[in-house]
Amino acid sequence: MSTITDPRALKFTNQQIRPLSEAVRGLIAQINAAQTDWFSGLNALFPNDTTLVDDGRSSEGINELTGADVNSVVNILIAIQNASNAQIIAKPCVRPLSAS
């Protein structure tokens, strides 16, 4: 089997591929937890319409969210989860996944 030894390739692997893989693995774990919460009944609290989420943050200049906004974010997160392959992402990871 041939090997890749070019220092630029090794730097790319160790400084970008491995850290990004660890970040994606952590994100997928967070998405899994959020999805569990969402489908445990929280989804029923967010109609997929213009109903405002009144979290009192608009006075801080934070964007107001609607039920549709929250539904859209959840759908995007699930799409990210579905598009990922956990085994491929896990292979370049060096550190164990830490629970947060």
Buried (B, 14 or more C-beta within 10 A) or exposed (E): EEEEEEEEEEEEEEEEEBBEBBEBBBBBBEBEEBBEEBEEEEBEEBEBEEBEBEEEEEEEEEEEBBBBBBBEEBEEBBEEBEEBEEEEBBEBBEEEEEEE
